[in-house]
Each structure stands twice: as C-alpha cells, then as structure tokens.
Amino acid sequence: MDIRTAAFPVQSQALFRLETISASLFRSKDWPKCACLSIGEIIYNLGRVTLGSRVTVSHRAHLCAGTHDHTKPDFPLLRPPIVIGSDAWICADAFVGPGVTVGEGAIVGARAVAMKDVKPRSVVVGNPARESKKRESSQ
C-alpha cells in the first residue's frame, strides 16, 4: 500500500490499519505537505479523520472516530470526526477518541488517552490526557 493513501484526509467508512510503508513518500516532492504514518497504527474512521500537513502518527497509535450512544437502549452508532492539526505528533500507543481535535503543533504523548480536545502547541500525557507543558517554538 502506498502511504500517500493515508497521508491525506481519510474518507472511507472502514477500519484502516497501516501495515507497510512505501519509500516513495520519502522521495515525494509533496513531502512538506504530507503526514507521516508509521507501522501498526489503527485509524478507525467511521467518522471523518483529517490529518493536517506534517502530522506524525507514531507506531501503534489509535485514532478512533466511532462510538455508541450509551444513553439509548439500542446503542446507536455515532461517527464523530477527528481532526489532527498541522505539525502535531501522536506518539507511540496513544489513543485519540471520537470527536477530538488535536490542535496545530500539539503533542499527544506516548500511551496518552485524549478524549477531549488538545489545545494548539500543548503537550499532553497520561490517562486521561492532561496538559504537562506548552511546546516551545523553534523559530
């Protein structure tokens, strides 16, 4: 599978699991605009999952854009979207839940569980994810 399939907003209604990486991405003239996915992520895109420019999703991260309404007896399926802003990093084994927006330049630390929006340029860690600091600007 060519990783460029996953480097832009994922729009299908299916479970997407990346198992291979195409080296062609790293030679692409579009590299500054692309997102970088590692091996073993799970993108459960029942709802729309949007990855901004230069997003990094590390190995075994899980983006879950589907849930159920537990307040109703038939548990109807819900499909809240996930948005990952440009220059954000979803670290190894992190979980981003349904309806969450990860702000531009934010970092969701390894094994963190983000069930609420993550502010731009913040670093969140833990379960539930809590802000530990602001990300320094390198410019």
KAWOGI-V14655 format. One record per backbone hydrogen bond with DSSP energy under -0.5 kcal/mol. NH is the residue of the N-H (numbers start at 0). CO is the residue of the C=O. E is the energy in kcal/mol with one decimal. If there is no record, write none. Layout:
# KAWOGI-V14655
NH/CO/E + NH/CO/E
This chain:
# KAWOGI-V14655
4/1/-2.1 + 5/2/-1.7 + 6/2/-0.8 + 9/48/-2.0 + 10/8/-0.5 + 13/11/-0.8 + 13/44/-0.5 + 15/42/-2.3 + 16/14/-0.5 + 17/40/-0.9 + 18/16/-0.6 + 22/20/-0.5 + 24/21/-1.4 + 25/22/-0.7 + 26/22/-0.5 + 26/23/-0.9 + 27/24/-1.4 + 30/27/-1.5 + 32/29/-2.2 + 33/29/-0.9 + 33/30/-1.2 + 34/6/-0.6 + 35/54/-3.8 + 36/34/-0.5 + 37/56/-1.6 + 39/17/-2.8 + 41/60/-2.5 + 42/15/-3.0 + 43/41/-0.6 + 43/62/-2.9 + 44/13/-1.3 + 44/42/-1.4 + 45/43/-1.3 + 46/64/-1.3 + 48/9/-1.5 + 49/47/-0.5 + 49/81/-2.6 + 51/49/-0.5 + 51/83/-2.5 + 53/33/-1.6 + 54/51/-1.2 + 55/87/-2.2 + 56/35/-2.8 + 57/55/-0.6 + 57/89/-3.2 + 59/38/-0.5 + 60/57/-1.6 + 61/93/-2.7 + 62/41/-3.0 + 63/61/-0.6 + 63/95/-2.8 + 64/43/-2.7 + 64/62/-0.7 + 66/77/-2.0 + 68/75/-2.3 + 69/67/-1.1 + 71/68/-1.3 + 74/71/-1.7 + 77/66/-3.1 + 81/47/-2.5 + 82/99/-1.8 + 83/49/-3.0 + 84/82/-0.6 + 84/101/-3.3 + 86/52/-2.5 + 87/84/-1.5 + 88/105/-2.3 + 89/55/-3.1 + 90/88/-0.7 + 90/107/-2.7 + 92/58/-1.6 + 93/90/-1.9 + 94/111/-2.8 + 95/61/-2.8 + 96/94/-0.5 + 96/113/-2.9 + 98/79/-0.6 + 99/96/-1.4 + 101/82/-3.1 + 102/100/-0.6 + 102/117/-2.5 + 104/85/-2.2 + 105/102/-1.9 + 106/121/-2.7 + 107/88/-2.6 + 108/106/-0.7 + 108/123/-3.3 + 110/91/-1.9 + 111/108/-2.3 + 112/125/-2.3 + 113/94/-3.1 + 113/111/-0.5 + 114/112/-0.9 + 117/100/-2.5 + 118/116/-0.5 + 120/103/-1.7 + 121/118/-1.6 + 122/132/-2.9 + 123/106/-2.8 + 123/121/-0.5 + 124/129/-2.2 + 128/112/-2.7 + 129/124/-2.5 + 131/122/-3.4 + 132/122/-1.2 + 134/120/-4.5
